[in-house]
Amino acid sequence: GAGAEAGPTVPAARVVVPPHALFFDPALADFPLDADGLYQSVHPDHHAVLLALGLSAGSVSASPAVGNTLRDIQIGTREAMTRDAYERARAALRSLTEAGRVKLVSVAAFAKSDSRANVTVVFSLPRAPDPALNFTATVS
C-alpha cells in the first residue's frame, strides 16, 4: 500500500545442478571441494572409473571386486610395462566396458622410480552428455 516500505531484496537465484555422483579423488582419499566450498560432481560412470582405477583390488571389504592391480606392475621397459598396465586396466574396467559405460582409449606406463610405476589411463564415457570427450586417470 501507499507509504509502505519496500521489503528486503532477494538475491538472484544461483543455477544449481544436482550432482550425478560426488567426485572422489583417490589420490586424496577424499571428496574435494571447489573454489566455492561445494562438492564437485561427476557423471556416475566417471565416478565408477575413478574408484576402479584409484583403489587397490580387494582394499574395500564391502566390495572386493572394485579396484585394480596396477600398483603391482613389474618395473621394466616402457613397452612391457604398458602392455602389462593395459591388461590390468582392462581387467579393472571390464564390467564397465562390457556394459557399454566406459571405453578404454589408451594406457601408458613408465618407471617413476626403481620400484614404482606411473600409469596413465585415457577413457571416454559413451553415456555421458559429451561422449566424444576423453578423460585421464593417473595411478602411481
HUUR-V876014 format. One record per pair of residues at least 24 apart in sequence whose ideal C-beta (glycine too) atoms are under 6 Angstrom apart, sorted by the first residue. I is the first residue (numbers start at 1). J is the second residue. D is the distance in Angstrom with one decimal. If there is no record, write none. Layout:
i=I j=J d=D
i=I j=J d=D
This chain:
i=20 j=44 d=5.3
i=21 j=47 d=3.7
i=24 j=50 d=5.8
i=26 j=54 d=2.3
i=43 j=125 d=5.7
i=43 j=128 d=4.7
i=45 j=101 d=4.5
i=45 j=102 d=5.9
i=45 j=125 d=4.8
i=46 j=125 d=6.0
i=48 j=96 d=5.7
i=49 j=102 d=5.7
i=49 j=123 d=5.9
i=52 j=92 d=4.7
i=52 j=93 d=5.7
i=53 j=121 d=5.9
i=53 j=137 d=4.7
i=53 j=139 d=5.7
i=68 j=92 d=3.6
i=70 j=119 d=5.0
i=70 j=139 d=4.6
i=73 j=117 d=4.3
i=75 j=111 d=4.8
i=78 j=110 d=5.1
i=81 j=109 d=3.9
i=81 j=117 d=5.9
i=82 j=108 d=5.5
i=82 j=109 d=4.7
i=85 j=109 d=3.8
i=85 j=119 d=4.6
i=89 j=121 d=5.0
i=100 j=126 d=5.9
i=101 j=127 d=6.0
i=105 j=134 d=5.6
i=112 j=140 d=5.4
